[in-house]
């Protein structure tokens, strides 16, 4: 809103600080909790047995996760192998589990992270 209390004219620039305030006001409690987890180390097990360990970057409303700086851990012929993956999208439907290192999180966020499609 402009200093006069009216919304800015169509096409007028909105200050970045004001945009950020508006975005924070629109976040759900689960989104607030997810923001706390940003850039934290996350371990995701997928249905085919692989384990992906990376930095938590994004969680959408469907429960899909994006990890950055990701390593894939896979057991082949009784031996553990590690592979650099970089940035990875993990669909909720492929996820078996999701863990963070000893971080508090509320029930709604935990349910979204643990949902299976």
N, C-alpha and C positions, 0 to 999 in steps of 0.2 A: 504494500500500500504506500501511496505517496505520503509526504509529510502532512498533507492536508486531511488525511484520513480516507481519501478516495483511492481506488485502485489506479495503478499507472495506466496511461493511455496505451491502446493496442500497439504493439511493436516497440514500446519504450523499454529501455534496459532496466532490469531489476538488479539492484546491488547483490553481489555474491553472498554477503552476510545474511541478507534478508531471505534469499533463496535457501540457504542452509537452515535457517530457523524454520522456514515453512516445511522443509523436508523432515526435520526432526520432530515436528509436531504431528506429522502424518504417520510416523512409525508405530507399529504395533509393539506390544511387550516382547514378542518373539523376535522381532526385527532388532529391537534394542539389545537383546541378549546375543543375537547373532553378531551384531556390531562389536560386542566385547570379545568375541572369538576370532575376529579378523586377524589374519597373519599369525595365528597360533598353530602349532604343529598338530596335525590331525592324521589319524590312522583309520583307513576305510578298507574293510574287507568286502570283496565282490564275489558274486555267485560262482565264478569259475575257479575260486580258490586263491586268487591273487590278493596281495595286501598292498595298498597304495598308501604311502606316507608322504605328506606334503603340507604346505602352508595353506590354511583355510582362506579362500579368497571370496567365495560367493555361495549363497544359498538362495534358491528361488522359491516361489510359493508352492511349487510342485515337489520340493525336496531334493532337486538336483543340486549337486555340489561341484564347485570348481576348486581344484587344488593347484597351487603353483609350486615350483621347485620340487616336483614330485619324483619319488623313487618307487619302482615296482619291486616287490619282493615275491619270489615265486619258488616253490620247491619242485625240482626236477630230478628224478632218479635218486631221491633221498638227499640231495644237496640243495642248499639255499642259494639262489641267484638273485643279484640286484641289478636293476636296469634303470638308467636315468630316463625319465619320461617328460620332464618339463611341466607345461601346463596341461591339466587333464580335467575333462568334464566327466563326472560320475553320475549317470542317471539314477534316480531313486529306485527304479525297477531292477537295477543290477546290484544294488547295495545290500549287504547282509548286516553289517554293523558299522558304526562310526564312533570313534573315541577321541577325546581330547585329554591331555595330561592334567588331571586333577584341577579342573576348572568348574566353578559352580554354574549351573544352568537351570532354568525353570522347566516345569513339566511340559509346557506347550512346545518349547524349542526342542527338548529331548524327544518328544513324540514325533516332531517333524523330521528330525535327523534319523530316527530309528524306524520310520514308516517303511513298509515294504509294499511295492506296487505289484 
